[in-house]
Each structure stands twice: as structure tokens, then as C-alpha cells.
Amino acid sequence: MSPKPNALRLAKEYRRRLSAVLTQPVEVTLFGSQARGDAVFGSDIDLFVVLPNLEKATLDTALDIAWEIGFEAGVVLSVVPATKGEIARLSASPFYQAVQREGVTA
């Protein structure tokens, strides 16, 4: 199955805005029902986001931008934040394996 076009567009917009504010590139992966293409009306947009750090200011920025885009589009963007350093720890988890398997890079 292929991702819902609107979800992928919003994920890319999220990455663009977040990278601009943080002045560093971030990695955003669309996962879940929107990535699989089996989302139904009211499904949220799940985003796995690799941030430079998990400091409060960075997290607040990431969540604020998700809220702004979701408000504009009338959909909920659910952000799961991590850092590159945490990826090694997460790599064996079923959750991260699902993100890798079904995820679409934004």
C-alpha cells in the first residue's frame, strides 16, 4: 500500500518548518495507518521525528509546530521524538521495527 498523499505532504511540511526553526536538519518518518494507506476518516498522522536533542525547548518547538500544522489542516499530528543516540537502543523494539518496515521518509 502507498501512503495517503495529504499525510505525506503534511509530514514534509512539518519537516521543513521544524528544520527551519531549529536551523538543523531533522529526520521525519510517516508511519502507521497513514503510511500504510489504510487510514480512515479521523485517523491521526503518526510521525517519528529524530531531533538534535530532547531538551524542553526543542520538544516544545517540535510539538508546537505539529499542533500548528494539525490545526491548519484539521488533523492531529502525533509526534514520537527521539535522538540519533536513542536509535541504537530502540532498534530492537517492535515499535521501531514497525516504523522502519512501514515508514515513509518525509
N, C-alpha and C positions, 0 to 999 in steps of 0.2 A: 504494500500500500504506500501511497505517497502522502506527504504532509498537506494539511489544509493550507492553501495559498495565503489566506489572510493571517493565519497564525505565524507562518514563516516571515511574512512581511513585517509583522509587529515585532517578532524576535530580532530581526535585522535592525529595525528602528531602535529597539531597546539597546542593542549593542552599540550602535552609532552614537546615541545620546550619552550612554554611560561612559564610553571611551573618551568622548569629548570633554565631559566634566572631570573625569579622573585624570585626564591627559596621559593615559596609558591604555594600551590595547587590553581588552578583556575578551575572554572566550565565552560564547553563549551557545548552548545546545538546546534546541527544542526537543522535548521528549514527551512521552505519554500519548494520550489519545489523539491529540492534535498532530503529533509527529507520525503516528501510525495511520492517520487518515480515517479513524473510526470515531471521531468526536461527534457528539450530539449537541443540540441546542443547549446552551448554558454551560458547556464544558469550559473549564479554565485552560489557560495556556501555561504549561509547565516549562520552566527554564532552569537549566543547570548552568550556573554562572561561575566562572573561575576569575576571582578578583585578585588584585595585588596583595591584599591583606584583609583581615576581618576586623579591623578597628571599627569602633562605633560610627565614626564619621563616614567611612566607606560603606558600611552596611546601610546606614540611613540614606545615603545617596542612592544606592542600588535599589532600595525599597521605594523611595520617593519617586524615582523615575518609572519604576514598574507601575506604581499607582497612577501617575500622570497619564501614561500611555493607556492603561486599562480604562481610566475614566474617559479619556478622549474616544476610545474605541467601543466602550460599553461591554468590556470583558474583563475578567480577572486574570492578571499575570501572577503566577505563583513562582517565586524565585527560591531556588535552593543554592545558597552560596557555598563556595569552597575556595581554597587556595591551591596553587600548584603543589605545595608541600603536602597537602592533605590527600592529593590524588593517590599517592602510593598506599596510604592507609585505607583508602576507600576501594581500591582496585579489586579486592576480593569480595566486596559486599554485593549481594544480589541487586541492590538498588543501583549501584554504579554500573554493574554489568548490563542491566536493562537500559540505562542511559546510553551506554556505548553501543549496544546492539540496535536499539530503535531510534536513537537520537539523530537529529539533523543539525549540522553546524549552521549557525546564523551568520 
